[in-house]
Amino acid sequence: MGLDKWLKPEDNAKKIRNDKESPNQTKKDKSEKAIKKLHEKPSNQLIKCILICPNAKCKYQKIIMKKELTDDDIICPRCNKKLKTKKV
């Protein structure tokens, strides 16, 4: 009877230690997955475009990150020519 009292707390202590380690590991895994999801979503939704004016005297450039480019984005504000687009 005396030995049972001493053996049970040791087994429970080991179980408690194992239970405490597993949630920490799952939190790290979840946080890593969340970070990866955050990085993937903007790249899928937004498109990064470099717009360059073809006029050599103008040399206007701008970088836009949008889902879709509008007609106003494609026209150069300085010389009113159509800008060349490069998707990055």
DSSP file with accessible surface (Angstrom, degrees, kcal/mol):
  #  RESIDUE AA STRUCTURE BP1 BP2  ACC     N-H-->O    O-->H-N    N-H-->O    O-->H-N    TCO  KAPPA ALPHA  PHI   PSI    X-CA   Y-CA   Z-CA
    1    1 A M     >        0   0  183      0, 0.0     4,-1.1     0, 0.0     3,-0.1   0.000 360.0 360.0 360.0 -37.1    0.0    0.0    0.0
    2    2 A G  H  >  +     0   0   44      1,-0.2     4,-1.0     2,-0.2     3,-0.1   0.850 360.0  53.1 -68.0 -35.0    2.8    2.4    0.7
    3    3 A L  H  > S+     0   0  132      1,-0.2     4,-2.2     2,-0.2    -1,-0.2   0.859 101.4  59.7 -71.0 -35.2    4.5    1.8   -2.7
    4    4 A D  H  > S+     0   0   92      1,-0.2     4,-1.8     2,-0.2    -1,-0.2   0.879 101.2  54.8 -61.6 -37.1    1.3    2.6   -4.6
    5    5 A K  H  < S+     0   0  148     -4,-1.1    -1,-0.2     1,-0.2    -2,-0.2   0.890 112.2  43.1 -64.1 -36.8    1.2    6.1   -3.1
    6    6 A W  H  X S+     0   0  184     -4,-1.0     4,-0.8     1,-0.2    -2,-0.2   0.838 113.0  50.6 -80.7 -31.1    4.7    6.8   -4.3
    7    7 A L  H  X S+     0   0   91     -4,-2.2     4,-1.8     1,-0.2     5,-0.2   0.881 102.5  59.0 -77.1 -37.2    4.4    5.4   -7.8
    8    8 A K  H  X S+     0   0  136     -4,-1.8     4,-2.3     1,-0.2     5,-0.2   0.931 101.9  51.4 -62.7 -46.2    1.2    7.1   -8.8
    9    9 A P  H  > S+     0   0   73      0, 0.0     4,-2.4     0, 0.0    -1,-0.2   0.892 108.6  53.0 -62.1 -32.7    2.4   10.7   -8.4
   10   10 A E  H  X S+     0   0  107     -4,-0.8     4,-2.0     2,-0.2    -2,-0.2   0.932 109.8  47.4 -66.8 -42.3    5.5   10.0  -10.6
   11   11 A D  H  X S+     0   0   84     -4,-1.8     4,-2.1     1,-0.2    -1,-0.2   0.918 113.2  48.5 -64.9 -40.8    3.4    8.6  -13.4
   12   12 A N  H  X S+     0   0   86     -4,-2.3     4,-2.6     1,-0.2    -1,-0.2   0.892 108.6  54.1 -66.5 -37.4    1.1   11.5  -13.2
   13   13 A A  H  X S+     0   0   35     -4,-2.4     4,-2.2    -5,-0.2    -1,-0.2   0.912 108.7  48.7 -64.1 -40.1    4.0   13.9  -13.2
   14   14 A K  H  X S+     0   0  120     -4,-2.0     4,-2.2     2,-0.2    -1,-0.2   0.915 111.7  49.5 -65.5 -40.9    5.4   12.4  -16.4
   15   15 A K  H  X S+     0   0  128     -4,-2.1     4,-2.5     2,-0.2    -2,-0.2   0.916 109.9  50.9 -64.5 -41.2    2.0   12.6  -18.1
   16   16 A I  H  X S+     0   0   87     -4,-2.6     4,-2.1     1,-0.2    -2,-0.2   0.920 109.9  49.9 -64.2 -41.1    1.6   16.2  -17.1
   17   17 A R  H  X S+     0   0  162     -4,-2.2     4,-1.5     1,-0.2    -1,-0.2   0.926 112.1  47.7 -62.7 -42.7    5.1   17.0  -18.6
   18   18 A N  H  X S+     0   0  100     -4,-2.2     4,-1.6     1,-0.2    -1,-0.2   0.891 111.0  51.4 -66.6 -37.8    4.2   15.2  -21.8
   19   19 A D  H  < S+     0   0  104     -4,-2.5    -1,-0.2     1,-0.2    -2,-0.2   0.878 108.0  52.4 -67.8 -34.6    0.9   17.0  -22.1
   20   20 A K  H  X S+     0   0  141     -4,-2.1     4,-1.0     1,-0.2    -1,-0.2   0.858 108.0  51.3 -71.0 -32.0    2.6   20.4  -21.6
   21   21 A E  H  X S+     0   0  110     -4,-1.5     4,-1.8    -5,-0.2    -1,-0.2   0.893 102.5  58.6 -73.7 -37.4    5.1   19.8  -24.4
   22   22 A S  H  X S+     0   0   54     -4,-1.6     4,-2.3     1,-0.2     5,-0.2   0.913 102.8  50.5 -67.1 -40.1    2.6   18.9  -27.0
   23   23 A P  H  > S+     0   0   54      0, 0.0     4,-2.3     0, 0.0    -1,-0.2   0.901 109.0  53.6 -65.1 -33.8    0.5   22.1  -27.0
   24   24 A N  H  X S+     0   0   91     -4,-1.0     4,-1.9     1,-0.2    -2,-0.2   0.917 109.8  47.4 -64.1 -40.4    3.6   24.2  -27.3
   25   25 A Q  H  X S+     0   0  114     -4,-1.8     4,-2.2     1,-0.2    -1,-0.2   0.910 111.6  49.7 -67.9 -40.9    4.6   22.2  -30.4
   26   26 A T  H  X S+     0   0   64     -4,-2.3     4,-2.7     1,-0.2    -1,-0.2   0.877 107.9  54.4 -67.9 -33.8    1.2   22.5  -31.9
   27   27 A K  H  X S+     0   0  137     -4,-2.3     4,-2.5     2,-0.2    -1,-0.2   0.916 109.0  48.3 -64.1 -41.4    1.2   26.3  -31.3
   28   28 A K  H  X S+     0   0  137     -4,-1.9     4,-2.3     2,-0.2    -2,-0.2   0.922 112.4  48.4 -64.2 -42.4    4.5   26.6  -33.1
   29   29 A D  H  X S+     0   0   83     -4,-2.2     4,-2.2     1,-0.2    -2,-0.2   0.918 113.0  48.0 -63.8 -42.5    3.1   24.6  -36.0
   30   30 A K  H  X S+     0   0  144     -4,-2.7     4,-2.4     1,-0.2    -2,-0.2   0.903 111.2  50.1 -66.0 -40.3    0.0   26.6  -36.2
   31   31 A S  H  X S+     0   0   60     -4,-2.5     4,-2.2     2,-0.2    -1,-0.2   0.901 110.6  49.7 -67.1 -38.3    1.9   29.9  -36.1
   32   32 A E  H  X S+     0   0  108     -4,-2.3     4,-2.1     2,-0.2    -2,-0.2   0.915 112.0  48.3 -65.4 -40.1    4.2   28.8  -38.9
   33   33 A K  H  X S+     0   0  137     -4,-2.2     4,-2.3     1,-0.2    -2,-0.2   0.902 110.7  51.3 -66.1 -40.0    1.2   27.7  -41.0
   34   34 A A  H  X S+     0   0   47     -4,-2.4     4,-2.2     2,-0.2    -2,-0.2   0.900 109.1  50.7 -64.4 -40.6   -0.5   31.1  -40.3
   35   35 A I  H  X S+     0   0   92     -4,-2.2     4,-1.9     1,-0.2    -1,-0.2   0.924 110.3  49.5 -63.7 -42.0    2.6   33.0  -41.4
   36   36 A K  H  X S+     0   0  134     -4,-2.1     4,-1.8     1,-0.2    -2,-0.2   0.910 110.3  50.9 -64.3 -39.7    2.8   31.0  -44.6
   37   37 A K  H  X S+     0   0  126     -4,-2.3     4,-2.2     1,-0.2    -1,-0.2   0.901 107.7  53.0 -65.2 -39.2   -0.9   31.7  -45.3
   38   38 A L  H  < S+     0   0  120     -4,-2.2    -1,-0.2     1,-0.2    -2,-0.2   0.885 110.7  47.2 -63.5 -37.6   -0.5   35.4  -44.8
   39   39 A H  H  X S+     0   0  137     -4,-1.9     4,-0.8    -5,-0.2    -1,-0.2   0.835 112.6  49.5 -73.5 -30.1    2.4   35.5  -47.2
   40   40 A E  H  X S+     0   0  113     -4,-1.8     4,-1.7    -5,-0.2     5,-0.2   0.889 101.3  61.5 -78.0 -37.7    0.5   33.5  -49.8
   41   41 A K  H  X S+     0   0  123     -4,-2.2     4,-2.0     1,-0.2     3,-0.3   0.933 103.6  45.3 -61.5 -50.4   -2.8   35.4  -49.9
   42   42 A P  H  > S+     0   0   62      0, 0.0     4,-2.8     0, 0.0    -1,-0.2   0.891 111.5  53.5 -63.3 -35.0   -1.5   38.8  -51.0
   43   43 A S  H  < S+     0   0   81     -4,-0.8    -2,-0.2     1,-0.2    -3,-0.1   0.849 111.5  46.1 -68.2 -31.1    0.6   37.3  -53.7
   44   44 A N  H  < S+     0   0  131     -4,-1.7    -1,-0.2    -3,-0.3    -3,-0.1   0.856 121.5  36.0 -77.5 -34.0   -2.4   35.5  -55.1
   45   45 A Q  H  < S+     0   0  111     -4,-2.0     2,-0.3    -5,-0.2    -2,-0.2   0.900 112.2  56.8 -88.4 -41.9   -4.7   38.4  -55.0
   46   46 A L     <  -     0   0   60     -4,-2.8     2,-0.5    -5,-0.3    21,-0.2  -0.682  64.4-153.1 -98.9 147.0   -2.5   41.4  -55.9
   47   47 A I  E     -A   66   0A  63     19,-2.5    19,-1.8    -2,-0.3     2,-0.6  -0.960  10.7-142.9-117.6 128.4   -0.4   41.8  -58.9
   48   48 A K  E     -A   65   0A  90     40,-0.5    40,-2.8    -2,-0.5     2,-0.4  -0.823  25.5-178.1 -92.6 122.3    2.8   44.0  -58.9
   49   49 A C  E     -AB  64  87A   3     15,-3.2    15,-2.7    -2,-0.6     2,-0.6  -0.958  21.6-149.8-124.7 138.4    3.2   45.9  -62.1
   50   50 A I  E     -AB  63  86A  47     36,-2.9    36,-1.7    -2,-0.4     2,-0.5  -0.938  16.8-159.3-104.4 121.7    6.0   48.3  -63.2
   51   51 A L  E     -AB  62  85A   0     11,-3.3    11,-2.1    -2,-0.6     2,-0.4  -0.901  10.9-177.5-106.9 126.2    4.6   50.9  -65.5
   52   52 A I  E     -AB  61  84A  41     32,-2.4    32,-3.2    -2,-0.5     9,-0.2  -0.982  25.4-126.0-127.3 134.5    7.2   52.7  -67.8
   53   53 A C        -     0   0    7      7,-2.6     6,-0.2    -2,-0.4    30,-0.1  -0.591  10.7-147.3 -77.9 133.0    6.5   55.5  -70.2
   54   54 A P  S    S+     0   0   63      0, 0.0     2,-0.4     0, 0.0    -1,-0.1   0.711  72.2 101.0 -74.3 -16.6    7.7   54.8  -73.8
   55   55 A N     >  -     0   0   43      1,-0.2     4,-1.9     5,-0.1     5,-0.3  -0.538  65.7-152.0 -71.7 121.7    8.5   58.4  -74.4
   56   56 A A  T  4 S+     0   0   80     -2,-0.4    -1,-0.2     1,-0.2    -3,-0.0   0.839  94.0  50.5 -67.1 -30.2   12.3   58.9  -73.9
   57   57 A K  T  4 S+     0   0  195      1,-0.1    -1,-0.2     2,-0.0    -2,-0.1   0.825 110.5  49.2 -76.9 -30.2   12.0   62.5  -72.8
   58   58 A C  T  4 S-     0   0   16     -3,-0.2    -2,-0.2     2,-0.1    -1,-0.1   0.943  71.6-177.9 -75.5 -52.6    9.3   61.8  -70.2
   59   59 A K     <  +     0   0  163     -4,-1.9     2,-0.3     1,-0.2    -3,-0.1   0.803  19.2 167.2  55.6  33.3   11.0   58.8  -68.4
   60   60 A Y        +     0   0   45     -5,-0.3    -7,-2.6     2,-0.0     2,-0.3  -0.609   6.8 173.5 -80.1 135.4    8.0   58.4  -66.1
   61   61 A Q  E     +A   52   0A 129     -2,-0.3     2,-0.3    -9,-0.2    -9,-0.2  -0.994   7.2 168.5-139.4 146.7    7.9   55.2  -64.0
   62   62 A K  E     -A   51   0A  52    -11,-2.1   -11,-3.3    -2,-0.3     2,-0.5  -0.986  24.4-138.1-154.3 154.8    5.6   53.9  -61.3
   63   63 A I  E     -A   50   0A 107     -2,-0.3     2,-0.4   -13,-0.2   -13,-0.2  -0.960  23.1-174.2-115.9 128.8    5.0   50.6  -59.4
   64   64 A I  E     -A   49   0A  22    -15,-2.7   -15,-3.2    -2,-0.5     2,-0.6  -0.967  16.7-161.5-126.2 139.1    1.4   49.6  -58.7
   65   65 A M  E     +A   48   0A 109     -2,-0.4     2,-0.3   -17,-0.2   -17,-0.2  -0.940  39.4 133.2-118.5 105.1    0.1   46.6  -56.7
   66   66 A K  E     -A   47   0A  78    -19,-1.8   -19,-2.5    -2,-0.6     3,-0.2  -0.935  63.1-119.3-142.9 165.9   -3.5   46.0  -57.6
   67   67 A K  S    S+     0   0  135      1,-0.3     2,-0.4    -2,-0.3    -1,-0.1   0.931 101.8   6.0 -71.5 -46.4   -5.9   43.2  -58.5
   68   68 A E  S    S-     0   0  165     -3,-0.1     2,-0.3   -21,-0.0    -1,-0.3  -0.998  76.3-123.7-139.0 142.4   -6.6   44.7  -61.9
   69   69 A L        -     0   0   53     -2,-0.4     2,-0.2    -3,-0.2    -3,-0.0  -0.648  26.1-147.3 -84.1 139.4   -5.2   47.7  -63.7
   70   70 A T     >  -     0   0   67     -2,-0.3     4,-1.2     1,-0.1     3,-0.3  -0.503  28.2-104.7 -97.5 172.6   -7.7   50.4  -64.8
   71   71 A D  H  > S+     0   0  129      1,-0.2     4,-1.0     2,-0.2     3,-0.2   0.855 120.6  57.3 -65.7 -33.7   -7.4   52.6  -67.9
   72   72 A D  H  4 S+     0   0  131      1,-0.2    -1,-0.2     2,-0.2     3,-0.2   0.837 103.8  53.4 -67.2 -31.1   -6.4   55.6  -65.7
   73   73 A D  H  4 S+     0   0   19     -3,-0.3    -1,-0.2     1,-0.2    -2,-0.2   0.828 105.7  53.1 -70.9 -31.7   -3.4   53.6  -64.4
   74   74 A I  H  < S+     0   0   33     -4,-1.2     9,-3.2    -3,-0.2     2,-0.4   0.728  92.4  85.0 -80.4 -19.7   -2.1   52.8  -67.9
   75   75 A I  B  < S-C   82   0B  77     -4,-1.0     7,-0.2     7,-0.2   -22,-0.0  -0.661  83.3-120.2 -89.5 134.0   -2.1   56.4  -69.1
   76   76 A C     >  -     0   0    0      5,-3.0     4,-1.5    -2,-0.4    -2,-0.1  -0.533  13.2-149.3 -71.3 128.4    1.0   58.6  -68.4
   77   77 A P  T  4 S+     0   0   77      0, 0.0    -1,-0.1     0, 0.0    -2,-0.0   0.751  92.8  47.5 -73.0 -19.9    0.0   61.7  -66.3
   78   78 A R  T  4 S+     0   0  165      3,-0.1    -2,-0.0     1,-0.1    -3,-0.0   0.937 131.6   9.8 -84.2 -52.2    2.9   63.7  -67.8
   79   79 A C  T  4 S-     0   0   39      2,-0.1     3,-0.1   -24,-0.0    -1,-0.1   0.396  91.0-124.8-114.6   0.2    2.6   63.1  -71.6
   80   80 A N     <  +     0   0  124     -4,-1.5     2,-0.2     1,-0.2    -5,-0.0   0.773  63.2 135.6  62.8  29.3   -0.8   61.2  -71.9
   81   81 A K        -     0   0  104      1,-0.0    -5,-3.0   -26,-0.0     2,-0.3  -0.682  65.1 -92.5 -99.5 163.3    0.7   58.2  -73.7
   82   82 A K  B     -C   75   0B 160     -2,-0.2    -7,-0.2    -7,-0.2     2,-0.2  -0.584  43.4-131.5 -77.4 130.9    0.0   54.6  -72.9
   83   83 A L        -     0   0    6     -9,-3.2     2,-0.3    -2,-0.3   -30,-0.2  -0.511  13.8-118.3 -83.4 148.8    2.5   53.1  -70.5
   84   84 A K  E     -B   52   0A 135    -32,-3.2   -32,-2.4    -2,-0.2     2,-0.4  -0.689  31.0-145.4 -81.6 138.6    4.3   49.8  -71.0
   85   85 A T  E     -B   51   0A  69     -2,-0.3     2,-0.4   -34,-0.2   -34,-0.2  -0.879  17.3-175.7-112.6 138.5    3.5   47.2  -68.3
   86   86 A K  E     -B   50   0A 127    -36,-1.7   -36,-2.9    -2,-0.4     2,-0.4  -0.994  17.6-144.3-128.9 123.5    5.7   44.6  -66.8
   87   87 A K  E      B   49   0A 156     -2,-0.4   -38,-0.2   -38,-0.2    -2,-0.0  -0.757 360.0 360.0 -88.3 132.0    4.3   42.1  -64.3
   88   88 A V              0   0  116    -40,-2.8   -40,-0.5    -2,-0.4    -2,-0.0  -0.807 360.0 360.0-109.6 360.0    6.8   41.2  -61.5
